[in-house]
Amino acid sequence: MFTSVAAIYRNGRTELLEPPLSVTEARVIVTFLTDGRAVDLTERGLGPEQVADLPARLKAFAGD
């Protein structure tokens, strides 16, 4: 079974943007996207509270 979770790699560390559901321990494969650009959500008009709330709001699309 595969579970995908978005993450940001910065300063040698990988920070998951949401917790993986039903996974307590697993081997992982890290794939770096070739564009290398992080999305600056503040440039798109989102404040810190809205950014923190995004994973919960996007769960509705997890099955798509």
C-alpha positions as CSV (number, residue, x, y, z in Angstrom):
1,M,0.0,0.0,0.0
2,F,1.2,3.5,-0.8
3,T,0.3,6.7,1.1
4,S,1.4,10.1,-0.3
5,V,1.8,13.2,1.8
6,A,3.0,16.6,0.7
7,A,6.2,17.9,2.4
8,I,8.7,20.7,2.2
9,Y,12.5,19.9,2.3
10,R,14.4,22.7,3.8
11,N,17.9,22.9,5.5
12,G,18.4,19.2,5.4
13,R,15.0,18.3,7.0
14,T,11.7,17.1,5.6
15,E,8.6,18.7,7.1
16,L,5.3,16.9,6.4
17,L,2.5,19.3,5.6
18,E,-0.1,16.8,7.1
19,P,0.2,13.7,9.2
20,P,-0.1,10.4,7.3
21,L,-3.3,8.6,8.3
22,S,-2.9,5.1,9.9
23,V,0.9,5.0,9.5
24,T,3.0,4.7,12.7
25,E,6.2,3.3,11.1
26,A,7.2,2.7,7.5
27,R,10.0,2.9,4.9
28,V,9.6,6.0,2.7
29,I,10.6,7.1,-0.8
30,V,11.3,10.8,-1.2
31,T,10.8,12.3,-4.6
32,F,12.0,15.8,-5.3
33,L,9.8,17.8,-7.7
34,T,11.9,19.2,-10.5
35,D,10.7,22.8,-10.4
36,G,12.3,23.4,-7.0
37,R,9.9,26.2,-6.2
38,A,8.1,26.4,-2.9
39,V,4.6,28.0,-3.1
40,D,4.5,31.2,-1.0
41,L,1.0,31.1,0.2
42,T,1.2,34.7,1.7
43,E,1.7,35.9,-1.9
44,R,-1.6,34.2,-2.7
45,G,-3.4,36.1,0.1
46,L,-3.4,33.4,2.8
47,G,-2.5,34.3,6.4
48,P,-0.8,31.9,9.0
49,E,-4.2,30.7,10.4
50,Q,-5.5,29.9,6.9
51,V,-2.3,28.1,6.0
52,A,-2.4,26.0,9.3
53,D,-6.1,25.1,8.5
54,L,-5.3,23.9,4.9
55,P,-4.6,20.2,5.6
56,A,-8.0,19.8,7.4
57,R,-9.8,21.6,4.6
58,L,-8.2,19.5,1.9
59,K,-9.0,16.2,3.5
60,A,-12.3,16.2,1.6
61,F,-10.3,15.8,-1.6
62,A,-8.1,12.9,-0.4
63,G,-10.1,10.2,-2.2
64,D,-10.1,12.1,-5.6
